[in-house]
Amino acid sequence: MKTTTRLLTTVTRIGIAVSLAFVPLVAKADTLSQVAGSYKIQPSSRIGFSVGQVGGGGITGDFKKFSGVFKLNPSNIGQSSINFTLYPESVSTGQARIENFLRSDAVFDSANFPTITFRSTQITQTSPNTAEVAGMLTARGKTSPASFQASLADHSKNSITFHVEGKIMRSRYGMDVGTPIYSNVVQFDMQIEGQRS
């Protein structure tokens, strides 16, 4: 009798363990099915950047005008995509002198090149909530590979938010004025908010 009781207890425990093991998988499946679809990048997103300076300090700011769309295919993340356009004329640093310099032909040359574009070519999932986004970035008429790391920050039925980080070499786009006093690397820190379209 005791042996039978112990056997039933063991079986019950195994059954509970198996059930608990499947809970995260079910939750993940629900999450994946919810985020699938096409999204329009919202104006409430933030596109922040910084350029370091020898001895400390540097330039920090963001861009106020941008647009884009992305498509998420969680069942095959490689079929997901993003197309993004940035308008360098909208650069904001809190200092008019620096903003005018960045817009000038020494850096963005926004009068002749009013947009900076990024088009993804490959998206690779790196964890349940993160992915590496590789693609081609075009600025000042020059196109070069670029990659960003995206992590899922929040989502609801019709909206989703990603935290995106990446580094761009200014010299690839003819914007390396001021080096080496100012770093050749632009660090991006972005909060991308999408609304289902």
C-alpha positions in Angstrom: 0.0 0.0 0.0 2.8 2.4 0.9 4.6 1.5 -2.3 1.4 2.3 -4.3 1.0 5.6 -2.5 4.6 6.6 -3.2 4.2 5.6 -6.8 1.1 7.7 -7.2 2.8 10.7 -5.5 5.7 10.4 -7.8 3.5 10.2 -10.9 1.6 13.2 -9.7 4.7 15.2 -9.2 6.0 14.3 -12.6 2.7 15.4 -14.1 2.8 18.8 -12.3 6.4 19.3 -13.5 5.6 18.5 -17.1 2.6 20.9 -16.9 4.7 23.7 -15.5 7.4 23.1 -18.1 4.8 23.8 -20.9 3.5 27.0 -19.4 6.3 29.2 -20.7 6.0 27.6 -24.1 2.3 28.4 -24.3 2.9 31.9 -23.1 5.6 32.4 -25.7 3.4 31.1 -28.4 0.6 33.6 -27.4 3.1 36.4 -27.4 4.5 35.5 -30.8 1.1 35.3 -32.4 0.2 38.7 -30.9 3.2 40.6 -32.4 2.9 39.2 -35.9 2.0 41.8 -38.5 2.9 45.2 -40.1 3.6 48.3 -38.0 4.1 52.0 -38.7 6.8 53.7 -36.7 5.2 56.4 -34.5 6.3 60.0 -34.0 6.5 59.3 -30.2 9.6 57.1 -30.9 12.9 58.5 -29.9 16.0 58.4 -32.1 18.9 59.4 -29.9 22.6 59.6 -30.7 25.9 60.5 -29.2 29.5 61.2 -30.5 32.3 61.0 -27.9 35.1 63.5 -27.5 38.7 63.1 -26.4 38.9 64.1 -22.7 35.1 63.6 -22.2 32.0 65.3 -23.3 31.0 65.2 -26.9 27.7 65.7 -28.8 24.4 64.2 -27.8 21.0 64.7 -29.4 18.2 63.2 -31.3 16.2 63.5 -34.5 12.7 64.9 -34.4 11.5 63.8 -37.9 11.5 60.2 -39.2 9.2 57.6 -40.7 9.2 53.9 -41.4 7.5 50.6 -41.3 8.4 47.1 -40.2 6.9 43.7 -40.6 7.2 40.9 -38.0 7.0 37.3 -38.9 7.7 35.5 -35.6 7.3 32.0 -37.1 10.2 32.8 -39.5 12.0 35.8 -38.1 14.2 35.9 -41.2 11.2 37.0 -43.2 10.7 40.1 -41.0 11.8 43.4 -42.4 12.2 47.1 -41.6 12.5 50.2 -43.8 13.4 53.5 -42.0 13.9 57.1 -43.1 15.6 59.8 -41.0 15.5 63.5 -41.9 18.8 65.0 -40.8 17.4 68.6 -41.0 15.4 67.7 -37.8 18.6 67.1 -35.7 18.3 68.5 -32.2 21.1 69.0 -29.7 19.8 72.0 -27.6 22.5 74.2 -29.2 21.7 76.0 -32.4 25.4 76.5 -33.4 26.0 72.7 -33.3 22.7 71.9 -35.0 23.5 74.3 -37.9 27.0 72.7 -38.2 25.6 69.2 -38.3 23.1 70.3 -41.1 25.9 71.9 -43.1 27.8 70.3 -45.9 30.6 69.5 -43.4 28.4 66.7 -41.9 24.9 65.8 -43.1 24.7 68.3 -46.0 20.9 68.1 -45.5 20.2 70.6 -48.3 21.5 68.2 -50.9 20.8 64.9 -49.0 17.6 65.4 -47.1 17.2 61.8 -46.0 19.1 59.0 -44.4 17.7 55.6 -45.0 18.1 52.1 -43.6 16.7 48.9 -45.2 17.1 45.6 -43.5 18.6 42.7 -45.4 18.7 40.1 -42.6 17.1 39.8 -39.2 18.5 37.1 -36.8 16.8 36.2 -33.5 19.4 36.1 -30.7 17.1 35.3 -27.8 13.4 35.0 -27.2 13.2 38.8 -26.9 16.2 40.1 -28.9 17.4 40.2 -32.5 20.2 41.5 -34.6 19.0 43.6 -37.5 21.5 43.9 -40.4 21.0 46.0 -43.5 22.2 48.8 -45.7 22.4 52.4 -44.5 22.5 55.3 -47.0 23.7 58.8 -46.1 25.1 61.6 -48.2 24.8 59.3 -51.3 27.0 56.6 -49.8 25.7 53.1 -48.9 27.3 50.8 -46.4 26.4 47.8 -44.2 25.1 48.5 -40.7 23.7 46.5 -37.9 21.6 47.1 -34.8 20.6 45.2 -31.8 16.9 45.2 -31.0 15.1 44.1 -27.8 11.4 43.8 -27.2 10.5 46.3 -24.5 6.7 46.2 -24.5 3.7 45.2 -26.6 -0.1 45.1 -26.6 -2.7 44.0 -29.1 -2.0 46.8 -31.6 1.3 48.3 -30.6 4.9 47.3 -29.9 8.0 48.9 -28.6 11.6 48.0 -29.2 14.8 49.3 -27.6 17.4 49.5 -30.4 21.1 50.2 -30.1 23.9 50.4 -32.7 27.1 52.0 -33.8 27.9 53.7 -37.1 31.3 54.7 -38.5 31.0 58.3 -39.7 33.9 57.9 -42.2 31.9 55.4 -44.3 29.6 58.3 -45.2 32.1 61.1 -45.6 31.1 62.7 -42.3 34.3 62.2 -40.3 35.0 65.9 -39.9 36.6 66.6 -36.5 38.3 63.2 -36.0 40.2 62.2 -34.0 39.1 64.8 -31.5 35.6 63.7 -32.0 35.0 59.9 -32.2 34.5 58.4 -35.6 31.7 56.3 -34.0 28.1 57.5 -33.7 26.3 55.5 -31.0 22.5 55.2 -31.5 20.1 54.6 -28.6 16.5 54.4 -29.9 13.1 53.6 -28.6 11.0 52.5 -31.6 7.3 52.5 -31.1 5.1 50.8 -33.8 1.4 50.9 -34.3 -0.2 48.0 -36.2 -1.2 49.1 -39.7 
